[in-house]
Amino acid sequence: MKKKSSITGALFALVAMGVLAYNCASNNKPAESAMEAAGPATVESGAFLNHRDSVPSKQQYADSLFVLSHDYPANVTVVDNPSWQQALNGKPISESNVFAYMDSLKTYIAPRLMPFFTDNANWSAAKNGWFHEPWLGSQREAILGAYFGNGNPKNMFKTLREDEAGYTLVLYDSTAAYTVGQIWGKTGQKVNLVNNAAQFPEGSVIVKLAFSNINAPEWPVLEHAQTFNIYDTVPTTADPRTGYQMRKVSFFQLDVIVKDSKTAPKTGWVYSTFVYDKDAQGSPWDKMVPLGAMWGNDPDVISPMAPPYPKLNETVINPKAPAYSKETLGWGGRLSGPNDGAVAQVAYDINTKKKYTNLALSSCMSCHLPAQDTFKSFLLPAPFPTSDSLLVYTPGSAQWNLWFRDNAGDVPFDSGQVGMDYDMVMAFKSVGAYEQAKSSNQNKMLRSNIEAIRKFRRHSSKSLFWH
C-alpha cells in the first residue's frame, strides 16, 4: 500500500528548483531562509524523496500517500518472443498490423496496471512490478505521485475554453528498471553513463499516464473519464480556490513505449499513444483507444506546413481516433498526443522573423531524440529560449531536420555527448533535478539550459499554472 512519508520543508526546498517545477503560491511553501539553509543531508535524501512536503490532512484524504518504487533490479528480465512481435505475424510493422501491435502492448501491461484504476487507494507500484525515476520528489504531488507535464492554453483544442494543466506519472517495468538502476545505483548519488549504462535492454516497457486538470463538463471530450484526486495548487474555473487543495484530474492519455529493435531497427523503439474516447464502448480502460504509433521520425518525408500531408512511413495515425486527440498531432502529422505539447500557438522564425500560429513542430520521438548527458540541445527544433518568445528554426530547413533523424539510442544528438536511448524523462528531469540539487559547479551547460527553459515556461504564458 501507499504509505505516508514524513519529509521536512528543507528536504523539499533544496530540490525545489528541479526541472519544470512551478512555483504557485501556497501557505505550505518553505521560506527562502530554509531553502538557503539546506545542506548535504538534503542531497543524500533527495534522490528517493517520495513527494512534496505539502500533504492533505487525514480529513481531506484518509488513504495512504504515494511511495516511490526504487528497488531497481540488479539483473535483466529477459523478454522472449514478446506478444507484440507475435502480433505482427512475421511482417514489418505497418498500417495493416500496427493496431494489433498496440492492442497486444495494452493487453500485456493490463494485469499489472489495472489495480491503479480499480483499487487506487491500495495501489503500490512496487507490488505490481513497476518502478519510478529518482530525484523528482520535490515535483511530485503527494497522492498519485504525479508531476506537472505539459499544459495546453485555452483554445488549443476547439473544445477547451480555459488553460489546462497536464500531470504525468511514468512507470518502468522490471526490464526497463534495470537500466534505471545501472544509471543511479542503490543510492542515487552518482550518474553512471559509462559502458552504455543508459541503453535499455530489448523488451523494456515504459508507460506514461497523463491526467488533465480540466474535467467534464468544462472539457466535454472527457465526459465519464475516470477521475483521481491530487493535492496541488492549480485553480480552475470549476475549482477557483488558491493554494494547495484536493483537486480532481481526468485520465486521458496512455503512452506505452517498448524497446523493440526487431520491429524498429533504426531507432530501437516503438512509441504508441492511446487517448480517451468518450464515445467508445466499455469501461474507462476500454475507452482508451489507439491514437497511433511511430517507430521513427520519417527523415525522408518532406512535410509541408499544413495539411494535406504526404504519407508517412514510420508513423500511423488512427483515422477513427477522437477529433480532439488529432488536433495536436506533430510535424507533418507525426505522432503526438494531447498532453505532449507538439503545437505552438505562436512561434517566430529565427531566420526570417515570420510569425507562425498553431505550428506543429515536434513529435513523440523528435522530442526524445536530444536525450543526452548534458542536455546540449533543446527538445524542440529551436535554440534554447532567451526571451518570452519562442524562436524556431525555419521549418524544413537543415537545422530543423536535425530533430527528425532516425538515430539509434546510443547515438547522441550532438557529437561528443552520451546518448541516453530516447529517455528524455531521465535526461531532462531526473539528471536535471540531480544537477540542480548538487552544490558543485559541474555540468554548467545543463544547469544553464534548464534554467533558461524554466524561465521561459514561467513567463511566456499568462496561464494560471505559470505563477
C-alpha positions in Angstrom: 0.0 0.0 0.0 1.0 3.6 -0.4 2.4 4.8 2.9 2.5 8.4 4.1 6.1 9.7 4.2 7.4 12.3 6.6 9.6 14.9 4.9 10.8 18.3 6.1 10.5 21.7 4.4 14.3 21.7 3.9 14.2 18.4 2.2 11.7 19.8 -0.3 13.5 23.1 -0.7 16.9 22.1 -2.0 15.5 20.2 -4.9 12.6 22.7 -5.5 14.4 24.1 -8.4 14.1 20.8 -10.3 13.3 20.8 -14.0 10.0 22.3 -14.9 9.0 22.8 -11.3 6.3 25.5 -11.0 6.0 27.8 -8.0 2.4 28.5 -7.3 1.5 30.4 -4.2 0.9 28.2 -1.1 0.7 28.6 2.6 2.9 25.5 2.8 5.8 26.9 0.7 9.1 26.9 2.7 10.7 30.2 3.4 13.7 31.4 1.4 15.9 31.0 4.5 15.0 27.4 4.8 16.0 26.9 1.1 19.3 28.5 1.7 20.0 26.5 4.8 19.5 23.1 3.2 22.8 21.2 3.3 24.4 17.9 2.2 21.9 15.8 4.1 19.2 17.1 1.7 21.1 15.9 -1.3 21.6 12.5 0.2 17.9 12.2 0.9 16.6 13.9 -2.3 17.1 11.0 -4.7 14.4 8.9 -3.3 12.1 11.5 -1.8 8.5 10.4 -2.2 6.7 13.6 -2.8 6.5 17.3 -1.7 6.0 18.1 1.9 2.6 19.7 1.2 0.2 16.9 2.0 -3.5 16.7 2.6 -4.8 16.2 6.1 -6.5 12.9 7.1 -9.8 14.8 7.0 -9.1 15.7 3.4 -7.7 12.4 2.3 -7.8 9.3 4.5 -5.9 6.9 2.3 -2.2 6.4 2.1 0.1 8.6 0.0 2.5 8.0 -2.8 5.6 5.9 -2.2 8.5 5.9 -4.7 9.4 2.5 -6.1 13.2 2.5 -6.4 14.5 -1.0 -5.6 15.8 -1.3 -9.1 16.5 -4.9 -10.3 20.2 -5.9 -10.4 19.6 -8.4 -13.3 17.8 -8.1 -16.6 14.4 -9.8 -17.0 14.6 -11.4 -20.5 11.5 -10.9 -22.7 11.4 -13.9 -25.0 9.2 -13.8 -28.1 7.0 -11.0 -26.8 3.4 -10.8 -27.7 3.7 -7.5 -29.5 6.1 -9.0 -32.0 3.8 -12.0 -32.4 1.0 -9.7 -33.3 2.9 -8.6 -36.5 2.7 -12.2 -37.8 6.2 -12.0 -39.1 5.6 -8.9 -41.2 7.1 -5.4 -40.9 5.1 -3.0 -38.8 2.7 -1.0 -40.9 -0.8 0.4 -41.1 -2.1 -3.1 -41.6 -0.9 -4.5 -38.3 0.1 -1.6 -36.1 -3.1 -1.5 -34.1 -2.8 -5.3 -33.4 0.7 -4.5 -32.1 -0.7 -1.7 -29.9 -3.5 -3.8 -28.6 -1.0 -6.5 -27.6 1.0 -4.0 -25.6 -2.1 -2.7 -23.9 -3.0 -6.3 -23.0 0.5 -7.1 -21.8 0.6 -4.2 -19.3 -3.1 -4.5 -18.1 -2.7 -7.2 -15.4 0.0 -5.1 -13.5 -1.6 -1.7 -14.3 -5.3 -2.3 -13.8 -5.1 -2.1 -9.9 -4.1 1.5 -10.3 -7.5 2.1 -11.8 -9.7 -0.4 -9.9 -8.2 -0.1 -6.4 -6.1 3.1 -6.4 -6.3 3.5 -2.6 -4.3 0.3 -2.2 -2.2 0.7 -5.3 1.5 0.0 -5.0 3.8 0.4 -7.9 6.4 -1.9 -6.3 4.0 -4.7 -5.6 2.8 -4.6 -9.2 6.3 -4.7 -10.7 6.7 -1.0 -11.6 9.4 1.5 -10.8 9.8 5.3 -10.8 12.6 7.7 -11.8 14.5 9.3 -8.9 15.1 12.9 -7.9 11.7 14.2 -8.7 10.2 14.1 -5.2 10.1 17.9 -4.9 7.9 18.0 -8.1 5.5 15.1 -7.2 2.2 15.8 -5.6 1.5 13.6 -2.7 -1.4 11.3 -3.7 -0.7 9.9 -7.2 3.0 11.0 -7.3 2.2 12.8 -10.5 4.2 15.9 -11.6 3.4 18.7 -14.0 3.9 17.6 -17.6 2.7 19.8 -20.5 -0.2 22.2 -20.3 -2.5 23.4 -23.1 -3.5 27.0 -23.2 -7.2 27.7 -23.9 -8.3 27.3 -27.4 -5.5 24.8 -28.2 -8.4 22.5 -28.8 -11.8 23.6 -30.2 -13.5 22.4 -27.1 -11.0 23.8 -24.5 -12.1 27.1 -23.0 -9.6 27.6 -20.3 -5.9 26.9 -19.6 -5.3 23.2 -18.9 -2.5 21.7 -16.8 -1.4 18.1 -17.6 0.0 15.8 -14.9 2.1 12.7 -15.7 3.2 9.6 -13.9 5.9 7.4 -15.5 6.3 3.7 -14.8 9.3 1.5 -15.8 8.7 -2.3 -15.9 11.4 -4.5 -14.4 13.3 -4.9 -17.6 13.5 -1.1 -18.2 14.1 -0.5 -14.5 17.4 -2.5 -14.7 18.8 0.4 -16.8 17.4 3.0 -14.3 19.4 1.1 -11.6 22.5 1.0 -13.8 22.4 4.8 -14.1 21.6 5.6 -10.4 22.8 2.6 -8.4 21.3 2.0 -4.9 21.8 5.5 -3.6 21.1 7.8 -6.5 24.1 9.9 -5.7 26.1 9.4 -8.9 25.1 9.3 -12.6 26.7 6.4 -14.3 26.6 6.6 -18.1 29.8 4.6 -19.0 29.8 1.4 -21.0 26.3 2.0 -22.4 24.7 2.1 -18.9 21.9 4.2 -20.3 20.9 1.8 -23.0 17.8 -0.2 -22.3 17.5 -4.0 -22.8 15.3 -5.4 -25.5 11.8 -5.8 -24.3 11.9 -2.8 -21.9 8.4 -1.3 -21.5 7.9 2.3 -20.2 4.4 3.6 -19.5 3.3 7.2 -19.1 -0.1 8.0 -17.6 -1.4 11.5 -18.3 -4.2 13.4 -16.5 -6.0 16.7 -17.2 -7.0 19.1 -14.5 -9.8 20.3 -16.7 -12.6 17.8 -16.4 -16.1 17.4 -17.9 -18.3 19.3 -18.3 -15.8 22.1 -18.6 -13.9 20.0 -21.2 -16.7 18.0 -22.8 -14.5 15.4 -24.5 -13.7 14.0 -21.1 -17.3 13.1 -20.2 -17.3 10.0 -18.0 -13.5 9.8 -17.9 -12.1 8.2 -14.8 -11.1 10.8 -12.3 -8.5 10.8 -9.5 -7.6 13.0 -6.5 -4.4 15.0 -6.5 -3.2 17.6 -3.9 -2.0 20.6 -5.8 -2.3 24.4 -6.3 -3.6 25.0 -9.8 -7.1 26.6 -9.8 -9.7 26.1 -12.5 -13.0 27.7 -13.2 -14.7 24.7 -11.7 -12.5 24.9 -8.6 -11.2 28.5 -8.2 -9.6 28.1 -4.7 -6.0 29.1 -4.5 -3.2 27.2 -2.6 -2.9 23.5 -2.0 -6.3 21.8 -2.3 -7.8 18.5 -3.1 -8.4 18.6 -6.8 -9.7 16.3 -9.4 -8.0 15.2 -12.6 -9.1 13.0 -15.5 -7.1 10.2 -17.1 -7.0 11.0 -20.8 -3.7 9.7 -22.3 -1.7 6.5 -22.1 1.7 6.2 -23.7 3.4 2.8 -24.0 6.9 2.7 -25.4 8.8 -0.5 -26.0 12.4 -1.3 -26.9 12.0 -3.4 -29.9 14.9 -3.3 -32.3 13.5 -6.1 -34.4 10.4 -4.0 -35.2 12.3 -0.7 -35.3 15.8 -1.5 -36.4 16.8 2.2 -37.0 15.8 3.7 -33.6 15.2 0.7 -31.5 11.9 2.0 -30.1 8.2 1.9 -30.9 6.1 4.7 -29.4 2.3 4.1 -29.0 -0.3 6.5 -27.7 -3.8 5.8 -26.5 -6.4 8.5 -25.8 -9.7 8.7 -24.1 -12.7 8.4 -26.4 -16.0 9.2 -24.6 -17.9 7.5 -27.4 -16.2 4.2 -27.2 -17.9 1.3 -25.5 -17.0 -0.4 -22.2 -15.0 0.7 -19.1 -12.8 3.7 -18.9 -9.9 1.4 -19.7 -11.7 0.2 -22.8 -12.3 3.8 -23.8 -8.5 4.3 -24.1 -8.3 3.8 -27.9 -5.3 4.0 -30.2 -4.3 7.4 -31.4 -1.3 6.0 -33.3 2.2 4.7 -33.2 5.6 5.7 -34.5 8.9 3.9 -34.8 11.0 6.6 -36.5 10.9 10.3 -37.4 10.4 9.9 -41.2 13.5 11.9 -42.1 13.0 11.2 -45.8 9.5 12.7 -45.9 9.5 16.4 -46.6 6.4 17.7 -44.8 4.6 20.9 -45.7 3.4 23.5 -43.1 -0.2 22.4 -43.3 -2.4 19.5 -44.5 -2.7 17.7 -46.7 0.4 15.9 -45.6 2.3 13.2 -47.6 2.1 9.7 -46.3 4.5 8.9 -43.5 6.4 5.6 -43.5 7.2 5.4 -39.7 4.0 6.8 -38.2 0.5 5.5 -38.4 -2.4 7.6 -37.0 -5.8 6.0 -36.3 -8.4 7.7 -38.5 -11.1 6.7 -36.0 -9.4 8.4 -33.0 -11.5 11.2 -31.4 -11.2 14.5 -33.1 -9.7 16.4 -30.2 -6.8 14.0 -30.0 -5.8 14.7 -33.6 -5.7 18.5 -33.2 -2.3 18.4 -31.6 -0.5 15.9 -33.9 3.1 16.8 -34.6 5.1 18.0 -37.6 3.6 16.7 -40.8 1.1 14.6 -38.9 3.7 12.7 -36.9 2.5 11.1 -33.6 1.9 13.4 -30.7 -0.8 13.2 -28.0 -3.0 15.9 -26.5 -0.7 16.0 -23.4 2.6 16.3 -25.4 2.9 19.9 -26.4 3.9 19.4 -30.0 2.0 22.5 -31.2 3.0 26.1 -30.5 0.2 28.6 -30.7 2.7 31.3 -31.5 6.3 31.0 -32.7 8.7 33.1 -34.7 11.2 32.0 -37.3 14.7 32.8 -36.1 15.9 33.4 -39.6 13.0 35.1 -41.4 11.2 36.6 -38.4 8.0 35.2 -39.7 5.2 34.6 -37.2 3.7 31.1 -37.1 0.4 30.3 -35.5 -0.5 26.8 -34.3 2.8 25.4 -35.6 3.1 21.7 -35.3 6.8 21.5 -34.6 7.6 18.2 -32.8 6.6 14.5 -32.3 7.0 11.9 -29.6 10.3 10.7 -30.9 11.7 14.0 -32.1 11.2 15.4 -28.6 13.0 12.5 -27.0 15.8 12.4 -29.6 18.0 15.0 -27.8 18.2 12.9 -24.7 21.9 13.0 -23.8 24.1 13.7 -20.8 24.5 17.4 -20.8 21.2 18.4 -22.5 23.1 20.5 -25.0 20.2 20.8 -27.4 16.6 21.8 -26.8 13.6 19.4 -27.0 12.1 21.4 -29.9 13.7 22.3 -33.3 14.9 25.6 -31.8 17.7 27.1 -29.8 17.2 27.3 -26.1 14.8 30.2 -25.3 16.4 33.5 -24.3 13.2 35.6 -24.2 9.4 35.3 -23.7 9.0 34.5 -27.4 9.5 31.0 -28.9 12.1 31.3 -31.7 12.3 28.3 -34.0 14.4 27.2 -36.9 12.9 27.5 -40.3 10.5 24.5 -40.8 12.0 22.0 -43.2 15.5 23.6 -43.0 18.7 21.6 -42.3 18.7 22.9 -38.7 15.1 21.9 -38.2 15.6 18.5 -39.7 18.2 17.6 -37.1 15.3 16.8 -34.8 13.8 14.4 -37.3 16.6 11.9 -37.7 16.4 8.2 -37.1 19.3 7.9 -34.6 20.0 4.7 -32.7 19.6 5.1 -29.0 23.4 5.2 -28.4 24.0 7.9 -31.0 24.0 11.3 -29.3 22.1 14.2 -30.7 25.3 16.3 -30.5 28.8 14.9 -31.2 30.9 14.5 -28.0 27.8 13.7 -25.9 26.5 10.4 -24.4 23.2 9.2 -26.0 20.6 8.2 -23.4 18.4 6.0 -25.6 15.5 8.4 -26.1 14.8 8.6 -22.4 14.1 12.3 -22.1 12.4 11.9 -18.8 15.7 10.6 -17.3 18.0 13.0 -19.2 15.9 16.1 -18.8 14.0 15.7 -15.5 15.9 13.2 -13.2 19.5 14.1 -14.2 18.5 17.8 -14.4 17.0 17.7 -10.9 20.0 15.9 -9.6 22.4 18.5 -11.0 20.2 21.3 -9.6 20.3 19.8 -6.2 24.1 19.4 -6.1 26.2 22.1 -4.6 29.1 21.8 -7.0 29.6 23.7 -10.3 29.7 20.7 -12.5 27.7 20.4 -15.7 27.2 24.2 -16.0 25.7 23.8 -19.5 22.9 21.5 -18.3 22.1 23.8 -15.4 22.1 26.9 -17.6 19.9 25.3 -20.3 17.4 24.0 -17.7 17.2 27.4 -16.1 16.5 29.0 -19.5 13.6 26.7 -20.1 12.2 27.2 -16.6 12.2 30.9 -17.0 10.6 30.7 -20.5 7.9 28.4 -19.4 7.1 30.5 -16.3 7.0 33.9 -18.1 5.9 33.2 -21.7 2.3 32.4 -20.7 -0.4 34.0 -18.8 -1.7 30.6 -17.8 -2.6 30.2 -14.1 -0.1 27.4 -13.7 2.9 29.6 -14.6 2.7 31.9 -11.5 
